Amino acid sequence: MPERITLYTAKICPFAQRVEIALHEAKAHHNVEQFQIDLQNKPEWYAPKVNPASKVPAIAYGGPHVPPDQPSPESIKLAESLILVEFVADLFPHSHLLPHDPVKRAQARFFIDGVSTKFIPAWHAFSQGKSSEEDFLTAVEHLQALLPESGFAVGAYSIADVALTPFLGRARVTLKEDLGGYPRGEGPRVLAVLTSGTGRLARFGKYAQDLLARESFQATFDEAYITERYKARFADLRK
C-alpha cells in the first residue's frame, strides 16, 4: 500500500494538473491530500521545506500525518511534473499509465519529448503573438504523425496523454475565448482546425476530443477559473 501523498498544486498550472490527472487515473484519492499554492504569493515555508525551486507541482511522500502547511522533514520531497507522473504510475501500477511493453514505453516518452520541445513552445509563441498560426500547426502535425490510427498516443491511455492534456485544455480556452496576441478573430478558427476532426489535422482532432472528454481531465480542470485568469493575463497583449 503506497504511503500518504501531499500534492502541492495550483489550479492555473498545467504542469501541476498533469499530476492531478495521473492521481485521478490511479484512483488514489484515499492516499492524497492536495494543497493549493498561490503562485503570486507563495508561502515562506514552501521553498525551504518542500521545493527549493519554489515551483509546483511537488509531492511530500510518506512521513507522519501532518498538516500540508507544516511538512515533515521525514517525508520525501519530489518535484517536476513528468517525474511525478511516472512516480504515480510506478506507485499505482493498476493505473496502467506506464506501458509494460518497452517499445510502447519508449514511444510514450518520445511523444512526451514532442510535447515538451515542439507543441508547448509553439503554442506559447503563437498565443503571445510571437509566431504564426502555421508554425503552431506544424508542431501539432509533428504529434499527429506519431499517433496510431485510433486510440490514444500509444494505443491505451498513458503518461504520453497525461503530458499533453492540460496544455491542450488551456489552448482550447484561449482559442475559444479569442484571447492572446494573435489577430482578433483568429482564435475560434484555429480551434476548429485543431479539434474538429476534419482537414489537415483530422486524426489529431479526434485524439483531442478524446483527451478533453476524459473524466480525469474534466475532474481536475476548473474551466471557469482558467477562463477568468486568462482573460486577465492576456488583456494587454492586443493593446
Buried (B, 14 or more C-beta within 10 A) or exposed (E): EBEBBBBBBBBBBBBBBBBBBBBBBBEBEEBBEBBBBEBEEBBEEBBEBBBEEBBBBBBBBBBEEBEBEEBBEEBEBBBBBBEBBBBBBEBBEEBBBBBEEEEBBEBBBEBBEBBBEBBBBBBBBBBEBEBEBEBBBEBBBBBBEBBEEEBBBBBEBBBBBBBBBBBBBBBBBBBBBBBBBBEEEBBEEBBBBBBBBEEEBEBBBBBBEBBBEBEBBEEBBEEEEBBEBBEEBBEEEEE
